């Protein structure tokens, strides 16, 4: 599962620049959405130093 990792404060900056919510930015960075706005968020995040990475799913073991 891929996602874009951004530095501290970048999510807030993306919210302010693109006039959207934290939830929308988060979904776009986790590649859960593919709207025009989501593509703009991802493009800007990469311009601001974000990195596209493969995220590992953490499995919770029953105790």
C-alpha positions in Angstrom: 0.0 0.0 0.0 1.6 3.3 -1.1 1.3 6.7 0.5 2.9 10.1 0.5 4.8 11.0 3.6 5.1 14.7 4.3 7.0 16.7 6.9 5.6 18.4 10.0 3.1 21.2 9.1 2.7 20.2 5.5 -0.8 18.8 6.0 -2.0 22.1 7.5 -0.3 24.0 4.7 -2.1 21.8 2.1 -5.4 22.4 3.9 -4.9 26.1 3.8 -3.6 26.3 0.2 -6.3 24.1 -1.3 -9.2 25.1 1.0 -10.0 21.6 2.2 -10.2 19.5 5.3 -7.6 17.4 7.1 -9.6 14.3 6.3 -9.5 15.1 2.5 -5.8 15.7 2.6 -5.2 12.5 4.5 -7.2 10.4 2.1 -5.4 11.9 -0.8 -2.0 11.3 0.7 -2.9 7.6 1.4 -4.1 7.3 -2.2 -7.6 6.4 -1.1 -9.2 9.0 -3.4 -8.5 9.9 -7.0 -10.4 13.1 -7.7 -9.0 16.1 -9.3 -8.5 17.7 -5.9 -6.7 14.6 -4.6 -4.3 14.7 -7.5 -3.6 18.4 -6.8 -3.0 17.6 -3.1 -0.5 14.8 -4.0 1.3 16.9 -6.6 1.7 19.8 -4.2 2.7 17.5 -1.4 5.5 16.1 -3.6 6.6 19.7 -4.5 6.8 20.5 -0.7 9.2 17.6 -0.2 6.8 14.7 0.3 8.0 11.2 -0.5 6.0 8.4 -2.1 6.6 5.2 0.0 5.4 1.7 0.4 3.6 1.4 3.7 3.5 -1.9 5.6 0.3 -2.9 7.2 0.7 -3.7 10.8 -1.0 -6.9 11.8 -2.4 -7.0 15.3 -2.1 -10.4 16.9 -4.7 -11.6 19.3 -3.4 -11.9 22.8 
